[in-house]
Amino acid sequence: MNNKPIGIFDSGVGGLTVLREIERLMPGEHIIYLGDTARVPYGNKSKSTIIKFSTENILFLLKKKVKIVVVACNTASSLALDYLQGIFSVPILGVIEAGANKALAVSQTKKVGIIGTRSTIGSGSYEKALVKRDKTLKVYSQSCPLFVPLVEEGIVEGKIAKSIIAMYLEHLRLKGVDTLILGCTHYPLLKKEIGAYLRNVRIVDSAQEVALHAKTVLAENDLLNHSKSVGRKEFYVTDESKGFTKLARLFLQRNISKPKIVNHV
Ligand code: DGL
């Protein structure tokens, strides 16, 4: 059982930020990554569509005999996690709870900002997770729909990135948030510029937090792979892979093996 892989899925390439953190923390684990590149983006789609896509993604991962599933996509975690946890028996983790816990732990002023896709922000998932834990929190949300294409174009710093960041985040700055949750797979790549704009604000990267959470869940279930050799990584996509491999380099700072194309629908 411990030798079985961890399954990760995302709407596309962005979930590699989660894979990166998981492999840093648990180098011996085998990982199966599925990017639903045929149907990306999820960030502007409805709940029923996200549930359908996510269910199909997990069915694919289960065929690969994964021991745990990490929903790397914030949009899928926001809209489909409860449903998925209700129908599958394998442990399924999302990014929302982990990010919310961390924000709560680090915020001093109790003013927390959240940024994400339209669907994530529209779902109120982070807000609910935060306020459930502390009713005195003030939560300010902002969807940043241009951030995903920006990152996918490789524009993660410089004039254009700075001005789009300022356009979206001015409101949060004026509110005086002391903590900001990066509620989207792509946003960790903008961390440097976001940090430069929101000085002295603690930036919570959900990818890092979910990796820690995954390790805890695996340890609790005695499922950790303690192998000393580096785990196998397999990449699957649902559409043509050229752009994926190129973007993967940006997200992981290294080359990956060519992803296999699957038609899992
Ligand atoms: N992976 C998505 C998320 O974290 C961003 C990309 C998309 O919209 O599909 O919300």
Boltz pocket constraint, residues with backbone or C-beta under 6 A from the ligand:
constraints:
  - pocket:
      binder: B
      contacts: [[A, 10], [A, 11], [A, 12], [A, 14], [A, 15], [A, 40], [A, 41], [A, 42], [A, 43], [A, 44], [A, 72], [A, 73], [A, 74], [A, 75], [A, 76], [A, 117], [A, 120], [A, 148], [A, 183], [A, 184], [A, 185], [A, 186]]
      max_distance: 6.0
